[in-house]
Amino acid sequence: MKTTKTIALSILALLLTCSTVSAAKLQTTVSIAPLKYFVEKIGGEKVKANIMVKPGSSPATYEPQPRQMALLSKSEIYFAIGVPFERAWIPRFRSANDKLEIINLGKTVVHQTMKTHVHDEDEHKHHNEHETTQITDPHVWLSPPLVRIISQQIRDVLIEHDPANTEAYTSNYLNFAAEINKLDSELLNIFTPKGERFSFMVYHPSWGYFARTYGLNQIPIELEGKEPSPKELTQLIKFAKKNSVKAIFIQPQFSQKSARAIASSIGAETLTADPLAEDWAENLRRTAATFIKER
């Protein structure tokens, strides 16, 4: 009787072990929350994605916590996107986990530059005559057509690391691509029928790719965390009054002082448009609806 019970327990233990092994997920780490959305859309239940930049934090200045570095040491893949903190930290990630494969998803698409517009005070000068500062814009995840390209690389990398689940990753990718196409069509229908180029003012120039994709004009207040000078602030207020700006869009990760000063001076609202929200598709829908409402 004892022998039978021992055998039964051994079989149960074996089954539990097999179940644990079969349920093991491919461990990944992503830089920002929207990438978690993409990886989990394609990876489904086969993949675990840990986020490096915590909600509410800025990718420009973020420093990973010890617990995050511990999770990173167990990851097989790190999906980067080219946000500023990665410049300093990716070499450290490699040192912390020499088996970690680092994939910069930003390299799969063509980048544009971020521009700050310092408008001339001379009313007789042409509107396009202005000084510009140009820095590569990393916010490629805010353009659905670019996310279609990014998601292809995510699919390929997951298949390379976990070929046994190729069918699942391929099927999930196709489903996600269909969702992206649907979202893209919705946004095109919101903006393009209007027949005019809609300008919107933002504190941080995160929405450049979104603007380019849907025929909008982004007017930023700051660049790389640098507040506008008093002269630039005066010019921005003048521009906002001239163009009847009704709202200035801010994001939770940055100071809102200058945006609120401009809004107060012209009687406009300050509204939140978060480029780092994890619920990527719904976030773009909400943002589009807010832009149109304040048009």
Steps between C-alpha positions, in 0.01 A plus 500: 500500500783731590676418174186578297461833678864586441469422130184712476674794666797462270274503195319808631831679559612412149177631351531823695858541383401444139213746538736763643747452217230516233355814661838677515488832319764666287638775726540844344550858617379809313602862543153661508140393558376516137765242406356268764167534322657404166704209638204354687273540197739286296636278777167434666520251787840378383687816601554705814592867446642712783499881465815695579363859512230507765168680436531871572877501450689672219701290251737795477630472856390159629734285710406131537436364849688200647191278469475585131865415446436165671213428260717611209763243600240227435384641165604359164406811303500874565288700258638853473344789308768771515374712789768714672563299818601199289813675373660475842334181625515250214876437554420430866219265398752302297732483800218381725398220261753390239241267343249779447415579137432871457266589215459867413159509336553864407759399243237327288339829391609833351522774761416868479631787708334686783486874436434791729353802329623841616277734304621837384352801673507697174150458356629574150721192488367180348349250744753230402803715583603380843787352690485125551668254725514149358525182705405151391145424612469156670118499528446264207247290694237775462456435127293186420668447158840496674370262767405258221870489407618479862262212573647297216841511668349407836339196335826396335704537820250299707500223239881495497511455878202263522455317167270242660230767518546641150139432408366688802724802443412514131127477568517762774697731273242474223221579747692799635577626149126494426435702819765753397346535155157559655638765735688670218182518292304645793758773555520584131122538495515732801762739362528490121137585402538840667698633204722729709829468686419498870763654732525397863732624773678256732746543783734216396523416126393136529234495229705577190455161331130500583474850352686405184290187450167683525586837347524704821742771614662462842616820675729410793588714801818324612762256376687235702378643829624853430254770598451785248682826568291806594530624140390164360213485748380843385518389137310179574225695676482737204476207260231329710287816511538558127396142421217486758651203683228359726704237685859408577574132535723383782630161607535372857876439475604865456472834678184688411606847614559659157196333346276631777654849471419514128153355554427759769620783276273404210203357691560144379467164673780260587408142406688175547624296203725222628729344235612231746162349590507120491155463341644617169203471263240653731744771599540608136123498455451716811775739395357537149154572644648764733695666218187522285289631787744788559539582131 
